[in-house]
Amino acid sequence: MHKLHITVTSKNTITMGLTIRLMPRWQLAPFIGGGGSYNHSFSGSRTSGTLELQAQGDSYYAGYAEGGLRWLTHDRRGYLELFGRQVSSSLSGDRDYWVAGLGMRVLH
């Protein structure tokens, strides 16, 4: 499974990324995956003279690894998944983070 996303926000940034997951087609399936993104700021860098990063304004790359478990509904049109993801950025660790989540899709 793969997913390409492009996001434009109101804070003068655009994000492009790609996620790839390896997952068997079982009713209850574990998965691993990874991906990357580029976050471009049109407002230019707001890095101070002391080289400390500000809350916004710097463009950066990010890469991530993820893993989780997905349960498919009986008709295989919906799912419920539990996942964890670790994200590392090109900004010397200032944008690195961990996230755990619960996702779902329901189709009629």
N, C-alpha and C positions, 0 to 999 in steps of 0.2 A: 504494500500500500504506500502511496506517496501523496503529498499534498503541497501545492505551490500557493503561496499567499502574497498579496500585495496590499498594503494598507497605507492610506493617506490620512494624516491627522490634522486637526485644526492648529497644532503648534508648529507648523511649517516643517514637518518631517514626512518622509516616505520610508516605508519598510518593505523589503522584499526578502522572502525566505523560502526554504525548501525543507520538508521533513520526509524521511524514509523510514518505514517500519518493517521489520521482519516478524510475521505472525502466521501461525498455522490457521486453517479454516475450521477450527473446532468450535463447538458450542461454548466452551469455557477455555480461552486460549491466552497463554502468556505472550508478551511481545517485548521486543527491544527495538530501539531506533536511535536515530540521530539526525542532525540537520544543522543548518546555519542560516544566518540572516545578515543583511546589511541595513543599517539604520542611518539614513542621510538627513542631515539638518540643513535646511535652506537659509536659516538665520545666521549661520556662521558660528565659529567657535566662541564660546564665552569663558574660555580658560583665563584665569587671572594671571597676573605677573608672577605669582609664587608657584605656578604649575599645578595648583589644586583645581580639580574639575568642579564645575558648577552643576546645578541640578539639570540643566538642559543646554542645548546648543552645540554639542560635540557629535560628529558623525562617528560611527563605530561598527565593527564586525562582531558577531557573536556566534558561537557554536554550542551545541548542546547534545547531551546523551539522555535517553529516557528509557524507562521500563515500566511494565504494568501488567494488568490482567483485564481482559475484555470478555464479557458475557453477552452472547448474541441471543436475541429473542427467538422463539420457536419458528417464526416465519422468516427469520434472518434479515428483517428490514430495519430493526432497531437494535440498540446495544446499550450497555451500561459498562463503564470502564473506570478503573482506579489506576492512577499513574503517578510516577515521580519523575522529575526532570531536574538536571543540574545544568546551568547556563554559565558559560565563561565568555567574557568579552575581550576585545582588544584594548580596553582602557585600563590596563594595569590592575584589574580586579575591582575597579570601582563600580562596575555594573554587573558583577557576578552574583548569582542567587540560586537557591534551591526552591522548588515548588512541588507540592503534592496536590492532586486534584481528583475530582470525580466528574466524569463526563457522561453524557447520554445523548441518544438520538432516538426519537420516536416518530415513526411514519405510519400513516393510515393506509 
